[in-house]
Amino acid sequence: MRKLLNICFLALSPMFLQAQDEPKPYGALPSERQLKWHEMETYVLIHYTPTTFQNKEWGYGDADPKLFNPSHFDANQIAKAAASGNFKGLISVAKHHDGFCLWPTKTTSYSVASSPWENGKGDMVKDFMEASHQAGLKFGVYLSAWDRNDTRYGTAEYADAYRAQLTELMTQYGELFTSWHDGANGGDGYYGGLNEKRVVDRTTYYEWVERTWPIVRKLQPNAMIFSDVGPDMRWVGNEKGFAAETSWATITPKGLNGNAALPGVVDDSNLMTGNRNGEFWIPAECDVPQRPGWFYHPDQDSKVKTPDELFEIYLKSVGRGGGMNLGLAPMPQGILHQNDVKSLKAFGEKLTNTFSKNLIDGATLKASNTRNRNDKKFDVAHLLDDDRYSYWATDDDVKNSVVEITLPEKREFDLIRIRENIKLGQRIDSVQIEVNKNGNWEYLASATSIGASRIIKLNKPSSELSYRIKIFAPVAPALSEISFFKEYEKEFAFDAQESNQVDKSKFTIPELKSESKSVFDNNAKTFATVDLKNSKSITINLNSEQNISALSFTPRQDGSKAGTPTKYKVSGSRDGKKWNELASGEFSNIRANPTAQYISFGKSVEVKFLRFEVVETLENDSKFSVAEFDLFH
């Protein structure tokens, strides 16, 4: 009887009532590793292999390891530059699609051990790990599943070797924050000199769920696994770094053509947006290179993203509940170009100066309802305490609510950051923000899919005293932050660079007739299309003999893939009759990253005519589309 009375007394105690009155979690929830990832917000991805020395975007797998010999490799310079940009982690591309391993693996001879760098005794993954930790960054690794060098690719023997490589990386480089797995699997490659196309069944070949990802889970339980569709974070569906305006952290993955939703076979139609009430918590990672390409190309030194461009990416990635993954491309010497370093530092300064001063500090907040009879545990004051997981909540039956904000004085701001306590799920459908002007409430902004972090950029700054936020949700909200900030503005310019670009104002393409003007107008938004049924090539007439060492092709930028080449051949002529082949190859990543494609001739040649031949297109169509051609001395 006494035991029963004790149980009844406990059930009636205020402490017990408060514990029972926590809002019930809603929908799919983040794991502990996902919570830590959300807190990181930003990190970088380093692409550096023999491909860098070939001035290619993807390596074919045929580069001689002797090519890999950086003269001034400095992992500390790269890590410090990333840290100066306020990035919180660094991922080493330990092996890209070319198959070259940056660590002395036991699984293949195609690695740094066969290169002249450090006399074959070096370990670049270790160097990046140590430099990351020294710079205060977390460390992670990228391991390409596709290997265009390995003659075993496509067999069970290679799949086992891949898992052995993954095991080495999971056990030799300390605690990792991520294990990154690209969705590119199978296609043309060197494959030990066979030079053929190999296709694998992407749903079964790697045994991701059964044998591969369990290696990461066992050896690095805190590491986030990235692939097209998770299991921990998903590809955002583009390489611009932008999540959708509405981007849910929850998603129900879709398989391609009815296949399982695994790397390389994902239906990307819902990757940008996710799904409201999706089955799994798999937030979007927004990957984007600092330059147009992921690997270093000298012609892109003047095309490094500015701090303002990086800030826009931050707002549309982290500010839409995702993560920002910025690709850095060291030069062949083994360090970042001065433009990359300068932009990263200025971006870090912009972030610090923008978000270090919260302009809502000192405000008076009033909520239309506070949970459990104004319980202090759920008080509206938690919105100002800079804690992601303390929160204001309403009673269960109050799903649409209002928070009024009165500033101590008028302060100009143009950014509003709102966060939920995502430990309880993504609960809020949308918010609407209003401003009080002369006693009247007027619309200011709105947003959906709040989640871990939602940053709203106003069309123009606001500087009134009173604001209110209307919250719409299917359950009681659990809001952890409302903040106001002013974007920091400072002029920025890269150091003057000498250009070797050829004046193209007099160039023509006879096959395009009057449309050829749009190919040489320095406007990537315009493009021309030619029918290839009669001829697979077009001719660029320079109208005078000139020394040319490279050509750049920019695909159409309207979102269509029609007429986009993936394989090409370029020939040159002085008289339009006798032709010499100057270059041939592939635009390997043009589908995901349709930026300017640089083609080096390896030497300077004197030509009056250049012939661009389309060998293969993305859609296997008979059209050829081009936005811009650029030539270089």
Backbone torsions as a table, in degrees:
resi	resn	phi	psi	omega
1	MET	NA	-42.8	179.6
2	ARG	-63.2	-40.2	179.6
3	LYS	-61.9	-40.0	-179.8
4	LEU	-66.0	-39.8	178.5
5	LEU	-64.6	-38.8	178.7
6	ASN	-62.6	-40.6	179.4
7	ILE	-64.7	-41.7	179.2
8	CYS	-64.7	-41.1	179.7
9	PHE	-63.4	-42.5	179.1
10	LEU	-62.1	-41.2	-177.7
11	ALA	-66.1	-26.0	-178.5
12	LEU	-94.3	-6.5	-176.7
13	SER	-69.7	148.3	179.4
14	PRO	-58.0	-38.0	-178.5
15	MET	-63.4	-41.4	-179.9
16	PHE	-67.6	-41.0	179.8
17	LEU	-61.8	-41.5	-178.8
18	GLN	-65.2	-42.6	180.0
19	ALA	-63.9	-36.9	179.7
20	GLN	-73.1	-16.8	-172.6
21	ASP	-94.7	9.9	172.1
22	GLU	-62.2	141.0	175.2
23	PRO	-60.3	140.9	177.9
24	LYS	-69.6	137.4	177.2
25	PRO	-54.7	147.8	-176.4
26	TYR	-120.3	121.0	173.8
27	GLY	70.9	-160.7	178.5
28	ALA	-65.3	145.6	-176.4
29	LEU	-121.8	150.1	176.8
30	PRO	-74.2	147.6	173.5
31	SER	-79.1	172.9	178.8
32	GLU	-62.7	-40.3	179.4
33	ARG	-65.4	-35.2	178.5
34	GLN	-69.4	-36.3	175.9
35	LEU	-60.8	-44.1	179.2
36	LYS	-63.9	-36.5	178.7
37	TRP	-66.2	-43.7	177.1
38	HIS	-58.9	-37.9	-179.4
39	GLU	-68.6	-31.0	177.8
40	MET	-65.0	-47.5	178.8
41	GLU	73.2	-48.0	-172.3
42	THR	-135.8	147.8	174.0
43	TYR	-161.4	172.1	-176.3
44	VAL	-121.8	160.2	-177.7
45	LEU	-129.4	122.6	-172.5
46	ILE	-102.5	115.5	176.2
47	HIS	-99.8	114.4	-178.9
48	TYR	-157.3	106.3	-180.0
49	THR	-146.6	-174.4	173.7
50	PRO	-55.4	-22.8	177.0
51	THR	-55.4	-36.2	178.4
52	THR	-58.1	-39.7	-176.6
53	PHE	-77.7	-14.9	178.9
54	GLN	-96.3	-4.9	-176.8
55	ASN	57.1	41.9	177.1
56	LYS	-114.5	162.8	177.2
57	GLU	-89.4	-40.3	170.0
58	TRP	-126.0	137.8	175.8
59	GLY	-79.6	148.8	-179.2
60	TYR	-85.2	-17.0	-178.7
61	GLY	99.8	5.0	-175.3
62	ASP	-108.2	4.3	-177.8
63	ALA	-68.0	137.1	176.7
64	ASP	-68.9	129.5	178.2
65	PRO	-54.7	-24.8	179.0
66	LYS	-63.7	-19.1	178.8
67	LEU	-67.5	-27.5	-174.9
68	PHE	-84.6	94.7	-177.1
69	ASN	-153.9	70.9	-179.0
70	PRO	-62.1	137.7	-176.5
71	SER	-83.0	-27.4	-176.3
72	HIS	-139.1	45.1	-178.3
73	PHE	-59.7	130.7	-178.2
74	ASP	-144.2	92.8	179.8
75	ALA	-63.2	-30.6	180.0
76	ASN	-66.6	-38.1	178.7
77	GLN	-62.3	-40.5	-178.6
78	ILE	-69.5	-45.7	-179.0
79	ALA	-66.0	-40.4	178.8
80	LYS	-65.2	-37.9	178.0
81	ALA	-63.7	-40.7	177.7
82	ALA	-64.2	-44.0	-179.9
83	ALA	-64.2	-34.6	178.9
84	SER	-65.4	-23.6	176.6
85	GLY	-87.3	10.7	-179.4
86	ASN	67.1	19.4	174.5
87	PHE	-75.4	148.8	-171.4
88	LYS	-107.6	-5.3	-179.4
89	GLY	-154.2	164.0	179.0
90	LEU	-137.4	130.5	177.4
91	ILE	-111.5	125.1	174.7
92	SER	-90.1	126.6	172.0
93	VAL	-76.2	88.9	-175.0
94	ALA	-66.7	-31.3	173.5
95	LYS	-151.9	122.9	174.8
96	HIS	-95.9	-168.8	-174.5
97	HIS	-66.1	-19.4	178.8
98	ASP	-71.0	-12.1	175.1
99	GLY	87.1	-4.8	-177.8
100	PHE	-77.7	124.6	-176.3
101	CYS	-94.7	130.9	-179.1
102	LEU	-84.3	6.1	174.9
103	TRP	-128.9	157.2	-177.9
104	PRO	-77.5	75.8	-177.5
105	THR	-72.1	154.2	176.5
106	LYS	-87.6	-4.3	-170.7
107	THR	-91.3	-17.8	-177.4
108	THR	-157.9	154.2	176.1
109	SER	-86.9	-6.9	-178.0
110	TYR	-85.2	79.4	-174.5
111	SER	-156.3	-179.2	178.1
112	VAL	-58.5	-23.6	179.9
113	ALA	-65.2	-21.4	179.3
114	SER	-101.2	7.2	-178.6
115	SER	-101.1	162.5	176.4
116	PRO	-77.6	-11.5	179.9
117	TRP	-62.7	126.5	-178.3
118	GLU	56.2	28.4	-179.8
119	ASN	55.4	33.2	178.5
120	GLY	76.2	8.5	-177.1
121	LYS	-105.7	2.5	-174.7
122	GLY	-82.0	163.4	176.0
123	ASP	-143.0	95.8	-174.3
124	MET	-71.2	-30.4	176.3
125	VAL	-62.9	-42.7	177.5
126	LYS	-63.2	-41.7	179.1
127	ASP	-60.8	-42.6	178.5
128	PHE	-67.1	-37.2	178.5
129	MET	-62.2	-49.8	-177.6
130	GLU	-64.8	-39.6	179.0
131	ALA	-66.8	-37.2	178.6
132	SER	-62.1	-49.3	-178.9
133	HIS	-63.9	-37.5	179.4
134	GLN	-65.2	-32.0	-180.0
135	ALA	-88.6	3.3	179.5
136	GLY	79.9	22.7	-178.9
137	LEU	-104.6	147.6	169.3
138	LYS	-75.4	159.0	-174.4
139	PHE	-123.4	143.7	177.2
140	GLY	-146.0	171.4	-178.1
141	VAL	-131.8	150.9	175.6
142	TYR	-117.0	128.8	179.2
143	LEU	-131.0	108.3	-179.8
144	SER	-65.2	131.9	175.7
145	ALA	-76.5	-32.9	177.2
146	TRP	-80.4	137.3	-179.3
147	ASP	-136.0	105.1	-174.8
148	ARG	-82.7	-1.3	178.6
149	ASN	-100.3	-37.9	-169.0
150	ASP	-72.1	122.2	179.5
151	THR	-66.2	-16.4	-179.9
152	ARG	-83.8	-8.3	-173.9
153	TYR	-56.9	131.9	-177.5
154	GLY	101.6	-13.0	178.9
155	THR	-103.4	165.7	177.3
156	ALA	-63.7	-29.3	-179.8
157	GLU	-63.3	-40.3	178.6
158	TYR	-68.3	-41.8	179.7
159	ALA	-57.9	-39.1	176.4
160	ASP	-66.9	-40.1	178.8
161	ALA	-64.5	-37.5	178.0
162	TYR	-62.1	-43.3	178.1
163	ARG	-67.6	-31.5	175.8
164	ALA	-67.9	-39.5	176.7
165	GLN	-62.3	-43.6	179.2
166	LEU	-61.5	-40.4	178.8
167	THR	-63.3	-42.0	177.2
168	GLU	-59.0	-46.0	-177.9
169	LEU	-67.7	-33.4	-178.8
170	MET	-76.1	-14.2	-173.9
171	THR	-116.5	-10.9	-171.5
172	GLN	-111.3	-2.2	-170.3
173	TYR	-132.7	35.7	174.1
174	GLY	69.8	-165.6	-179.3
175	GLU	-73.7	132.9	-178.0
176	LEU	-111.9	143.7	177.5
177	PHE	-92.7	-15.6	177.8
178	THR	-155.2	151.8	169.5
179	SER	-124.1	112.7	-166.8
180	TRP	-105.6	125.6	-174.9
181	HIS	-126.2	112.6	-177.6
182	ASP	-70.0	152.7	180.0
183	GLY	-85.3	-7.9	-179.0
184	ALA	-72.2	121.8	-176.4
185	ASN	-145.4	111.1	172.5
186	GLY	87.8	144.4	-179.7
187	GLY	149.6	-159.3	179.8
188	ASP	-64.0	146.5	177.2
189	GLY	-170.3	170.8	179.2
190	TYR	-72.9	-47.8	175.9
191	TYR	47.4	56.3	176.6
192	GLY	71.0	18.4	178.2
193	GLY	101.5	-0.5	-179.6
194	LEU	-78.2	-23.4	175.1
195	ASN	48.5	68.3	-176.9
196	GLU	-142.7	175.5	177.6
197	LYS	-101.5	130.8	179.5
198	ARG	-125.0	133.7	-178.8
199	VAL	-118.1	133.1	177.6
200	VAL	-116.8	157.5	173.4
201	ASP	-80.7	101.4	-171.7
202	ARG	-67.0	-18.2	180.0
203	THR	-79.0	-22.7	-174.6
204	THR	-124.9	-25.5	-168.3
205	TYR	-59.0	-46.0	-174.7
206	TYR	-87.2	-11.3	-177.7
207	GLU	48.8	52.6	-175.6
208	TRP	-53.7	-54.3	-173.7
209	VAL	-74.0	-39.1	-173.1
210	GLU	-77.9	-40.4	-169.8
211	ARG	-131.5	-24.3	-171.5
212	THR	-91.7	-58.3	178.6
213	TRP	-61.5	-31.2	175.9
214	PRO	-58.2	-25.9	176.2
215	ILE	-61.7	-44.7	179.3
216	VAL	-66.4	-46.3	-177.9
217	ARG	-59.4	-38.7	-178.4
218	LYS	-74.8	-45.3	-171.5
219	LEU	-91.2	-26.4	179.7
220	GLN	-136.5	71.8	-174.1
221	PRO	-62.7	-19.1	-180.0
222	ASN	-94.5	-0.6	-176.7
223	ALA	-83.0	132.0	174.2
224	MET	-76.1	129.9	176.2
225	ILE	-95.0	121.7	176.1
226	PHE	-103.5	135.5	163.7
227	SER	-153.5	-174.1	-179.5
228	ASP	-50.4	-41.0	-174.4
229	VAL	-129.7	35.3	176.8
230	GLY	100.8	-157.5	20.9
231	PRO	-81.6	-12.7	-175.8
232	ASP	-104.7	-34.6	176.0
233	MET	-147.3	152.6	-173.2
234	ARG	-115.5	158.1	172.2
235	TRP	-69.2	140.5	-177.8
236	VAL	-78.1	-8.2	175.7
237	GLY	95.8	1.4	175.5
238	ASN	-153.1	170.2	177.7
239	GLU	-115.3	32.5	176.2
240	LYS	-97.2	-13.0	-179.3
241	GLY	86.3	8.4	-175.9
242	PHE	-106.5	125.8	166.4
243	ALA	-84.5	166.3	178.6
244	ALA	-71.1	159.2	176.5
245	GLU	-54.7	-41.1	171.0
246	THR	-107.4	113.5	-176.3
247	SER	-138.1	101.4	-179.3
248	TRP	-80.4	144.2	175.8
249	ALA	-74.8	-16.9	179.3
250	THR	-98.5	148.1	-176.9
251	ILE	-155.8	148.0	168.2
252	THR	-109.1	102.4	-174.3
253	PRO	-60.3	145.8	178.2
254	LYS	-112.8	131.4	174.5
255	GLY	-80.6	156.4	180.0
256	LEU	-87.9	126.6	179.8
257	ASN	54.9	36.5	177.1
258	GLY	83.8	-5.0	178.9
259	ASN	-76.2	168.6	177.6
260	ALA	-62.7	147.0	179.4
261	ALA	-79.5	82.6	-179.0
262	LEU	-124.2	165.9	-178.9
263	PRO	-50.8	128.9	177.1
264	GLY	89.4	-11.3	179.2
265	VAL	-128.8	27.2	-177.4
266	VAL	-88.5	141.1	169.4
267	ASP	-81.9	115.0	-171.5
268	ASP	-87.5	10.8	-174.2
269	SER	-65.3	-24.0	179.8
270	ASN	-117.4	13.1	-178.5
271	LEU	-68.0	-40.2	-178.1
272	MET	-68.1	-38.3	-172.5
273	THR	-97.3	-24.7	-169.0
274	GLY	66.9	-164.9	178.4
275	ASN	-132.7	132.5	169.8
276	ARG	-61.8	128.7	-178.0
277	ASN	62.2	35.8	176.0
278	GLY	-63.5	161.3	-173.7
279	GLU	-70.0	-31.2	-175.3
280	PHE	-127.4	151.2	171.5
281	TRP	-86.2	99.2	179.0
282	ILE	-136.2	86.4	-175.9
283	PRO	-69.2	164.4	-176.6
284	ALA	-85.6	132.2	167.6
285	GLU	-100.1	127.5	-176.5
286	CYS	-103.1	102.1	-177.6
287	ASP	-97.8	140.4	-176.8
288	VAL	-158.9	137.3	177.2
289	PRO	-80.1	149.4	176.9
290	GLN	-66.4	-26.7	175.8
291	ARG	-112.9	176.8	176.2
292	PRO	-57.6	-37.1	179.8
293	GLY	-108.4	164.9	179.7
294	TRP	-79.0	-29.2	177.8
295	PHE	-101.8	160.4	-177.3
296	TYR	-71.1	133.8	173.1
297	HIS	-136.9	125.8	-174.9
298	PRO	-59.5	-29.5	-179.5
299	ASP	-71.8	-7.6	179.9
300	GLN	-100.2	8.6	-180.0
301	ASP	-60.0	-29.7	-179.6
302	SER	-92.7	2.9	-176.4
303	LYS	-113.9	19.2	176.0
304	VAL	-66.6	139.0	-179.1
305	LYS	-65.0	137.6	-179.8
306	THR	-78.9	166.5	176.3
307	PRO	-58.1	-36.9	178.7
308	ASP	-67.2	-37.8	177.5
309	GLU	-67.1	-39.7	177.1
310	LEU	-65.8	-36.6	179.9
311	PHE	-66.7	-38.7	176.1
312	GLU	-61.6	-41.0	177.1
313	ILE	-62.5	-42.2	178.6
314	TYR	-58.3	-45.9	-178.6
315	LEU	-64.4	-32.5	-175.9
316	LYS	-97.1	4.7	174.7
317	SER	-119.7	-75.6	176.3
318	VAL	-59.5	-39.7	-179.2
319	GLY	-72.8	-1.2	174.4
320	ARG	-123.6	27.2	172.6
321	GLY	86.6	5.4	-176.8
322	GLY	-107.7	-161.5	176.5
323	GLY	-121.1	149.9	179.6
324	MET	-106.1	117.1	-179.7
325	ASN	-116.3	105.9	-174.7
326	LEU	-99.9	124.4	179.1
327	GLY	-81.9	126.2	176.7
328	LEU	-110.5	140.2	-174.8
329	ALA	-124.2	99.3	176.5
330	PRO	-64.5	151.7	175.3
331	MET	-73.0	167.9	177.6
332	PRO	-54.9	-29.8	178.9
333	GLN	-63.4	-24.2	178.8
334	GLY	104.9	17.4	176.8
335	ILE	-135.2	166.6	176.5
336	LEU	-80.4	146.6	175.4
337	HIS	-65.1	152.7	-177.0
338	GLN	-59.7	-31.7	179.2
339	ASN	-67.4	-39.2	178.0
340	ASP	-63.7	-45.1	-178.8
341	VAL	-63.6	-44.0	-177.9
342	LYS	-64.4	-42.8	-179.7
343	SER	-67.4	-41.4	178.8
344	LEU	-60.1	-45.3	-179.3
345	LYS	-63.1	-42.5	-179.7
346	ALA	-68.5	-33.5	176.1
347	PHE	-65.2	-42.8	177.1
348	GLY	-60.4	-41.5	178.0
349	GLU	-64.3	-37.8	179.4
350	LYS	-65.7	-43.7	177.4
351	LEU	-61.1	-48.0	-177.8
352	THR	-61.5	-47.9	-177.5
353	ASN	-71.1	-26.3	177.9
354	THR	-75.7	-46.7	-169.4
355	PHE	-101.6	1.4	179.8
356	SER	-78.4	-21.6	-178.7
357	LYS	-117.7	106.9	179.7
358	ASN	-86.9	113.4	-172.8
359	LEU	-79.5	2.4	174.6
360	ILE	-93.2	-9.0	-179.3
361	ASP	-54.3	136.2	179.5
362	GLY	85.8	-0.5	-178.6
363	ALA	-73.9	156.6	173.4
364	THR	-100.1	126.8	-178.2
365	LEU	-112.1	143.1	177.7
366	LYS	-137.1	123.7	-178.7
367	ALA	-103.7	145.8	178.9
368	SER	-68.4	-22.2	178.8
369	ASN	-160.1	141.7	172.9
370	THR	-128.6	136.2	-170.9
371	ARG	-57.5	145.8	171.6
372	ASN	56.3	49.9	176.4
373	ARG	58.3	52.6	176.9
374	ASN	62.6	37.4	176.7
375	ASP	-58.9	129.0	-178.3
376	LYS	-59.8	-25.7	179.6
377	LYS	-62.4	-27.0	-177.6
378	PHE	-114.0	22.0	-173.1
379	ASP	-65.1	148.9	-179.6
380	VAL	-64.4	-18.5	178.2
381	ALA	-62.8	-22.3	179.0
382	HIS	-63.4	-19.0	178.6
383	LEU	-68.0	-14.3	-176.5
384	LEU	-113.1	6.2	-171.3
385	ASP	-95.6	6.6	176.0
386	ASP	59.6	34.3	177.5
387	ASP	-120.3	120.9	-177.4
388	ARG	-64.8	-21.3	-169.6
389	TYR	-117.5	-4.8	165.4
390	SER	-83.6	150.3	-170.6
391	TYR	-158.0	158.8	170.3
392	TRP	-98.4	137.4	179.5
393	ALA	-140.7	155.5	177.6
394	THR	-103.0	173.0	172.8
395	ASP	-65.6	156.8	-174.8
396	ASP	-57.7	-33.3	-176.7
397	ASP	-86.8	1.3	177.8
398	VAL	-107.9	92.9	-174.2
399	LYS	-95.6	-29.8	174.9
400	ASN	-109.2	122.4	-170.9
401	SER	-141.6	174.6	-175.9
402	VAL	-138.5	138.6	170.9
403	VAL	-119.3	123.0	177.4
404	GLU	-97.8	139.2	-175.6
405	ILE	-125.2	124.2	175.7
406	THR	-120.2	115.2	-179.8
407	LEU	-77.6	151.8	179.2
408	PRO	-67.0	-26.4	174.0
409	GLU	-157.0	169.3	-179.2
410	LYS	-68.7	129.3	179.9
411	ARG	-135.3	133.1	-178.1
412	GLU	-85.4	129.3	177.3
413	PHE	-145.1	160.8	178.0
414	ASP	-138.3	4.8	177.4
415	LEU	-128.7	134.3	176.1
416	ILE	-122.1	123.9	177.9
417	ARG	-110.4	129.8	179.8
418	ILE	-127.5	137.7	179.4
419	ARG	-134.7	146.2	170.6
420	GLU	-102.0	157.9	167.9
421	ASN	-79.6	93.9	-172.7
422	ILE	-71.6	-6.4	172.9
423	LYS	-61.9	-21.2	179.1
424	LEU	-103.8	11.1	176.6
425	GLY	97.1	175.9	177.3
426	GLN	-94.9	98.8	-164.6
427	ARG	-98.2	-30.7	-171.4
428	ILE	-88.5	131.2	175.3
429	ASP	-77.6	-47.7	-176.8
430	SER	-162.4	164.1	174.2
431	VAL	-133.9	152.1	173.1
432	GLN	-129.9	130.8	-176.4
433	ILE	-109.9	131.2	-179.4
434	GLU	-123.8	154.7	179.9
435	VAL	-122.5	141.5	179.3
436	ASN	-92.1	114.2	178.0
437	LYS	-119.9	113.2	178.0
438	ASN	55.7	39.7	176.2
439	GLY	86.9	-1.0	-179.9
440	ASN	-114.9	136.4	177.2
441	TRP	-84.7	125.7	-178.3
442	GLU	-124.0	147.2	178.2
443	TYR	-61.9	134.8	177.1
444	LEU	-117.3	-47.3	-177.9
445	ALA	-167.3	169.5	175.9
446	SER	-152.4	164.2	-179.9
447	ALA	-160.5	155.9	174.1
448	THR	-117.2	176.5	174.1
449	SER	43.0	70.5	-176.1
450	ILE	-69.9	-68.1	174.5
451	GLY	64.3	-141.9	-173.8
452	ALA	-65.1	-33.9	-179.3
453	SER	-166.1	126.7	176.0
454	ARG	-128.6	117.5	179.7
455	ILE	-110.9	121.3	-179.0
456	ILE	-104.8	122.7	176.1
457	LYS	-96.5	120.9	-178.8
458	LEU	-73.1	151.9	178.0
459	ASN	-63.6	-32.7	174.6
460	LYS	-150.9	154.4	-177.4
461	PRO	-59.1	150.9	176.5
462	SER	-118.6	147.4	-177.5
463	SER	-148.3	44.8	176.8
464	GLU	-97.1	177.3	-178.1
465	LEU	-89.0	-35.6	-169.4
466	SER	-122.4	138.6	179.3
467	TYR	-140.5	160.6	172.2
468	ARG	-145.2	148.6	-179.8
469	ILE	-118.3	119.3	175.8
470	LYS	-93.2	130.4	-173.5
471	ILE	-117.9	130.6	-179.1
472	PHE	-121.4	126.2	-174.5
473	ALA	-153.7	155.3	176.2
474	PRO	-80.3	-13.0	178.7
475	VAL	-138.7	175.7	177.5
476	ALA	-60.3	129.4	179.0
477	PRO	-69.4	155.3	174.1
478	ALA	-130.0	78.3	-172.2
479	LEU	-90.0	131.3	-175.4
480	SER	-107.6	-18.0	-177.1
481	GLU	-157.9	140.6	162.8
482	ILE	-132.3	123.5	-177.8
483	SER	-136.5	151.4	175.3
484	PHE	-118.9	136.1	178.7
485	PHE	-139.5	159.7	174.7
486	LYS	-115.3	124.9	-179.9
487	GLU	-62.4	128.6	180.0
488	TYR	-76.6	129.1	-178.5
489	GLU	-117.6	132.4	176.7
490	LYS	-154.1	136.6	179.5
491	GLU	-63.5	142.5	-179.3
492	PHE	-142.1	140.5	175.8
493	ALA	-151.5	143.1	174.1
494	PHE	-76.1	156.5	175.0
495	ASP	-63.0	145.2	-178.4
496	ALA	-58.4	132.3	179.9
497	GLN	-119.5	138.0	177.2
498	GLU	-74.1	128.1	-177.8
499	SER	-95.6	138.2	175.2
500	ASN	-109.0	18.9	-179.2
501	GLN	-76.7	140.5	-177.3
502	VAL	-85.3	139.2	174.3
503	ASP	-64.6	122.2	-174.4
504	LYS	-111.7	14.9	-175.6
505	SER	-62.9	-23.7	-177.8
506	LYS	-105.0	5.7	-179.5
507	PHE	-73.8	150.4	174.7
508	THR	-140.5	159.1	174.2
509	ILE	-128.5	102.4	-175.4
510	PRO	-53.2	-38.6	-177.4
511	GLU	-64.9	-24.1	-178.3
512	LEU	-94.8	-10.0	179.8
513	LYS	53.3	-127.5	-176.0
514	SER	-67.8	-22.9	-179.2
515	GLU	-67.9	-17.1	-176.4
516	SER	-62.4	-21.2	178.4
517	LYS	-61.7	-35.2	-178.1
518	SER	-71.3	-16.0	179.7
519	VAL	-84.1	-17.6	-177.3
520	PHE	-122.5	25.0	-175.5
521	ASP	-98.7	6.7	-179.4
522	ASN	58.6	30.8	179.0
523	ASN	-130.2	103.7	-175.8
524	ALA	-69.4	-12.4	-179.5
525	LYS	-78.8	-19.3	176.2
526	THR	-95.6	149.4	178.7
527	PHE	-151.8	163.1	178.2
528	ALA	-124.2	153.2	-179.8
529	THR	-130.8	138.7	179.3
530	VAL	-130.1	144.5	178.0
531	ASP	-80.5	129.3	-176.9
532	LEU	-101.3	12.9	-176.4
533	LYS	-62.5	-38.6	-177.8
534	ASN	-89.8	-31.1	-179.2
535	SER	-146.8	139.6	-179.0
536	LYS	-89.2	7.9	-174.9
537	SER	-137.2	161.9	171.0
538	ILE	-128.3	159.9	-176.0
539	THR	-119.5	129.2	174.6
540	ILE	-96.1	119.5	178.3
541	ASN	-97.1	113.5	-178.4
542	LEU	-80.2	-13.1	179.3
543	ASN	68.6	1.6	171.3
544	SER	-166.5	155.6	178.6
545	GLU	-72.9	131.9	-178.8
546	GLN	-142.2	155.1	175.9
547	ASN	-86.3	117.4	-176.0
548	ILE	-124.1	136.4	179.2
549	SER	-117.3	-12.8	-177.9
550	ALA	-161.0	159.3	177.1
551	LEU	-133.4	143.3	177.8
552	SER	-120.8	131.3	178.4
553	PHE	-112.7	126.6	175.8
554	THR	-110.3	121.0	-179.8
555	PRO	-74.5	166.6	177.5
556	ARG	-57.8	147.3	-173.5
557	GLN	-114.6	16.8	-177.1
558	ASP	-90.0	5.7	179.3
559	GLY	96.6	-19.8	178.8
560	SER	-79.9	145.0	177.3
561	LYS	-99.4	-1.3	-176.5
562	ALA	-59.8	130.9	177.0
563	GLY	75.5	10.1	-179.1
564	THR	-85.5	120.3	-178.6
565	PRO	-77.8	147.0	172.9
566	THR	-113.3	-23.7	175.8
567	LYS	-131.8	146.5	-172.0
568	TYR	-147.1	167.2	168.4
569	LYS	-144.0	134.6	-179.6
570	VAL	-118.5	130.1	177.4
571	SER	-125.2	156.4	-179.8
572	GLY	-126.2	155.3	-179.8
573	SER	-152.1	149.5	175.9
574	ARG	-96.2	-22.6	-176.1
575	ASP	-123.5	-1.9	-179.3
576	GLY	81.0	4.1	-179.0
577	LYS	-117.4	-49.0	-180.0
578	LYS	-97.7	123.0	-174.3
579	TRP	-118.0	144.0	175.3
580	ASN	-124.5	132.0	177.7
581	GLU	-68.0	131.2	-179.2
582	LEU	-106.6	-31.8	-178.5
583	ALA	-166.3	154.7	172.5
584	SER	-152.2	155.7	-179.6
585	GLY	166.1	-151.7	-174.2
586	GLU	-134.1	151.4	168.8
587	PHE	-100.9	82.9	-163.1
588	SER	-67.2	-36.2	-174.0
589	ASN	-113.5	24.8	-172.1
590	ILE	-70.6	-23.6	178.4
591	ARG	-68.0	-48.9	-177.7
592	ALA	-80.6	-30.0	-175.4
593	ASN	-133.4	78.9	-174.7
594	PRO	-78.5	65.6	179.5
595	THR	-106.9	-180.0	180.0
596	ALA	-57.9	134.6	-177.6
597	GLN	-109.8	119.1	-174.0
598	TYR	-92.2	129.1	179.8
599	ILE	-120.3	111.4	178.9
600	SER	-91.2	139.3	177.3
601	PHE	-89.4	-6.4	179.2
602	GLY	82.8	-16.5	178.5
603	LYS	-162.9	167.0	177.8
604	SER	-85.4	132.6	179.7
605	VAL	-127.0	146.4	179.2
606	GLU	-93.4	116.7	-177.1
607	VAL	-141.2	158.1	170.6
608	LYS	-113.2	-24.1	-179.0
609	PHE	-129.2	141.9	171.8
610	LEU	-124.7	133.7	178.6
611	ARG	-111.5	123.6	179.7
612	PHE	-106.0	114.4	-177.6
613	GLU	-105.2	129.6	178.4
614	VAL	-90.2	114.5	-179.2
615	VAL	-90.2	-35.4	-178.2
616	GLU	-155.5	145.7	177.0
617	THR	-119.6	162.4	-178.9
618	LEU	-60.0	-42.4	-174.8
619	GLU	-98.1	7.9	-177.8
620	ASN	52.6	40.7	-180.0
621	ASP	-102.4	179.1	-177.7
622	SER	-105.4	21.1	177.7
623	LYS	-108.7	155.8	172.2
624	PHE	-131.2	123.5	-179.7
625	SER	-117.0	140.5	179.8
626	VAL	-144.8	133.8	176.5
627	ALA	-91.2	-43.0	-178.7
628	GLU	-151.2	143.9	163.9
629	PHE	-115.3	136.1	173.3
630	ASP	-129.5	143.4	179.2
631	LEU	-119.4	152.7	-176.8
632	PHE	-132.8	141.4	176.7
633	HIS	-68.8	NA	NA
